[in-house]
Amino acid sequence: MGGVLVGEAYSYEAILVNTGAINAPFKLIPPTTAHGSCFTFQPQQGIVPRNGILPIQIFFSSSTLGEFEEEFHFNVAECPKPVTLTIR
């Protein structure tokens, strides 16, 4: 993420990649941490097409200072464990 200013809003993009031969429906597991609540994902659920990609927007705004590492988890159909996106 780099340096951010307290009270400012930021926007980022992540690319979800599906290298499989079937569509991959996904859904964000809502975060429960203090820093996790500073993030919004759009879309929070959807389908990554087979052998395709889907960009998602990540919006961030915080009123606290300091370094952090936050893990976000997505349930993906046919995947035994949630997929993790780490933001630092």
N, C-alpha and C positions, 0 to 999 in steps of 0.2 A: 504494500500500500504506500510506503514512503511516509513522509511527514504530513501530518494533517493539523489543522487549526481547530481549537475548541469552538463549538457552535457553528462551524461551517458544514455545509452538506456536500457530499462527494458521490460520484457515480463511477462505477466500474463495470466491466463486462467479463464474464467467464464463458467458456465454450464447453458445453457438454458433448462428449463424443461417444458414439455407439459404433463399435466395430463388429457387432454381431449381425446375424442374418435375419433377426426379427426386430420389430419395433420395441422400444424400451420405455414404457410408461414410468414416470417418476413422480415423487411427491416429497417436498421438503418436510422434514420433521421439525416442528417449531422449536427454536432454541429456548433454553430456560435460564441462561446466564445473564448477568448484568450487561456485558459487552454484546452478547448475542442479540439483545433487544434493540441495539443501535443499528442493526442491519435490516434491510428489506430486500426481498428477492422478487423479481418479476420475469417470468411467471414462477409461481411457487409449485406448480405441477404442470404436467404436460406429457408429451411423447417425443422422445428422440428417435427419428426415423432410422430404420435399419441402414447400416453402413453410412450413417449421416451425422450431422452436428446440429446443435441447437444453442444459439447464444442466449444467455440470461443476463439481465441487468441486476447489479447489486448496488443498492443505495446505502450510504453510511453517514451518520451524524452522531457526534458524541459531545458530552459536556464534561468529560473527564480527561485527565492527562496520563501519559505513561505508555510504555510498550505493552503489547498484549498479543496473544495467540488465541484464535477462536476457531473451533471446529464446527462445521455445519454438516448435518447428515441428511441424505436423501434415500428414501426407500425406492428401489427400482425393481419392477416386476422381474421375476425369474432370477433375481440375485439373492443369494442366501444371507448376505450381510449388507447393511446400509453402506452407500458410497459416501466418502468423506471429502469435504472441501475445507482446506485449512487456509485461514487468512491471518497474516502477521502484520 
